Amino acid sequence: MAKPLEVDDIWTQRILNSVNGLEYGTVQIVIHDGRIVQIERTERKRFEAETGTRDREHSGVNRQQIRKNS
């Protein structure tokens, strides 16, 4: 039978800190032998396609310059 997981105030705060402010992504809690040993946060940033094109145009970099340098 698995050991019951005990989550104290320190781990509760760590988990909340990892989740807080996360717009897109995942938080994984790794447990070994009934104890939390690790928290992994993977954050995703989403950008609309038009924004990327507009940003390149405003920065003075265009596709022809990118192709020349490649």
N, C-alpha and C positions, 0 to 999 in steps of 0.2 A: 504494500500500500504506500502511496506517495505521502511524503511529509507535508504537513500543512504549511502553507506559505505565510510567513509573518512579515508584515510591512509596517515599519515604524515611521515616525514623523519625518525622519531624515530622508528616507526613500520616497515617501509621499511627496515631499517638497521637491526632490530631484525629478520625479515624474511630472509634476505640475510645471516645473520650469522648462522641461523638454517640450511639453505640449503647448505651453503658452506662446502665442504669437505665430504659431505654425498655421499657414494658410493652406498650403498643399504639401503633403508629404506623409511620412510614417514615423511612428515611434515604436521601437521594438524593445521589449524588456526581456533580457536573457536571465534565465534561472538555472542554477546548478545546485543539485542536492537540496532543493527546497529553499534556496536563498537567492535573492536578486544579486547578480554579480555585475551586471552591465546594462546600460541604457544606450540604445543607438537611435540617433535622429537623422533622418534623411529628408532634406527639404528640397522641394521643387519650386522653381520660378517659372511662371507661365507668361509668355509675351505674345501679343497678337502679331500676325504676319505683317500687317501694315506698319506697325510701330517700328519693326526692324528696318524696313526699307526707308521710312521717314528719317530714322536716326542716322543711317548711312548718308543720306542726302544732305542732312544738316551738318554732318561732321566733315564734309568735303571729300569723302571716300565714296567712289561709285564702283559699279561692277567692272568697268573697263580697267580701272586702276588695280583692282583686286586680281583680275585675270593677267595683267601685265606682270605683276609681282609673283605670280604662281609659276 
